[in-house]
Amino acid sequence: MPHRPPSRALRAVTGVLTGAAVLSQVAHPLLRGERLRRTTIGSVGVFSAAAVADAARRGGARGAVRTLAVAGGLGLLAEAVGTRTGRPFGRYRYAGTLGPQVLDVPVVVPLAWTMVAHPAVQLGRRLARRLPPGRRRDGAVVAAAAWTLASWDLFLDPQMTAAGHWAFEVPHPHLPGLPGIPLSNYAGWLLTATAVCAGLHLLVLEEPGTGAGAAGPSQRVPAWLLGWTWLGSALGSAAFFGRPAAAAWGGAAMGLTVGPYLRDLRAGA
């Protein structure tokens, strides 16, 4: 059957959710206490909804369901195992401040994996699109996507541990300027991100004309979500939250993939 383009309503909803995701995070430096906590939870929900809506725009309802099941499901599994065994992230515990929990993991956490994993895979597909189809291209897609997703944690963990949402039992050795977060956490993130992104790339296929090489709006949502996550997190960490080391580490690491992705889209290559 020929590909049916997404409806105007779905495109509009995706655009509204993307804008709301960005605006909700813009407000973070202005809030404190309970308002900040609620906005943090809400912004993850809206951000993940934008990612799932973009998946629906690309692959229909099946694409949206699979995106949430694969990214959210694997993220939940990794976190549930991690809180019980200390693997692969290191021993840590949630403080119970992030809302309802499943398997001792806040529901918002697997949504956080989903919200960045989906656009990260689109980034990987875009950057690897000139490689011949096969294992080499698939490997390049997953590597770029997993690095993007894992490097986001260089912003996330310093912010969340400082806010008291979770804590590590043995917070060392750690990166210079990022106390409280052991190196094992970042290794665990890279391992989990690789599994999540591989699952998305292999199991969540796209309709013809909507993928990484397509012109027009198909890359606007991932570009906005990743561009804001990268630049907004770096700016917020440096200028508003007093975490220049997180801004430097996260900005440099995430910029290795998001920077070329945005340049490629701007060039229209």
Salt bridges, closest charged atoms under 4 A:
GLU34 OE2 - ARG37 NH2 2.72
GLU34 OE2 - ARG38 NE 2.89
ASP54 OD1 - ARG57 NH2 2.64
ASP54 OD2 - ARG58 NE 2.72
ASP54 OD2 - HIS118 NE2 2.78
ASP104 OD2 - ARG84 NH2 3.26
ASP138 OD1 - HIS201 NE2 2.86
GLU206 OE2 - ARG58 NH1 3.40
GLU206 OE2 - ARG125 NH1 3.15
GLU207 OE1 - HIS3 ND1 3.88
ASP264 OD2 - ARG126 NE 2.61
ASP264 OD2 - ARG129 NH1 3.10
